[in-house]
Amino acid sequence: MKVIAVIGCGRISELHIKAAIDCGLEFVGLCDKIREKALGRRTLLENPDGVEVYTDFIKLLDEKKPELVAVTTDSGCHAKVAIECIKRGIHTIIEKPIALSIEDAREIV
């Protein structure tokens, strides 16, 4: 089974979480700089008890080692988070825009 983490728990994250559930993915973590947001999104999960909540995405990546990450942070943070995931060999879904600069977009690609 593929394991997923969601980084950024704002409005759009709900759609990513529901899609992952529909695909039968197993959640290992949710992350948001505002802990309460991640806790709120955890209530969408069928088995929320096994899903840890983080405020530090690096800690989530290092501890949980997800196979897939959905990056649903504020647009200005997409590149930073995505590049860290990609460096670790993690499959990465990035909410649009992928970056706010051509340089960051090129680094992601």
Secondary structure as GFF3:
##gff-version 3
##sequence-region A 1 109
A	DSSP	beta_strand	3	7	.	.	.	ID=ss1
A	DSSP	alpha_helix	13	22	.	.	.	ID=ss2
A	DSSP	beta_strand	26	31	.	.	.	ID=ss3
A	DSSP	alpha_helix	35	42	.	.	.	ID=ss4
A	DSSP	three_ten_helix	48	50	.	.	.	ID=ss5
A	DSSP	beta_strand	52	54	.	.	.	ID=ss6
A	DSSP	alpha_helix	57	64	.	.	.	ID=ss7
A	DSSP	beta_strand	68	71	.	.	.	ID=ss8
A	DSSP	three_ten_helix	75	77	.	.	.	ID=ss9
A	DSSP	alpha_helix	78	87	.	.	.	ID=ss10
A	DSSP	beta_strand	91	94	.	.	.	ID=ss11
A	DSSP	alpha_helix	102	108	.	.	.	ID=ss12
###
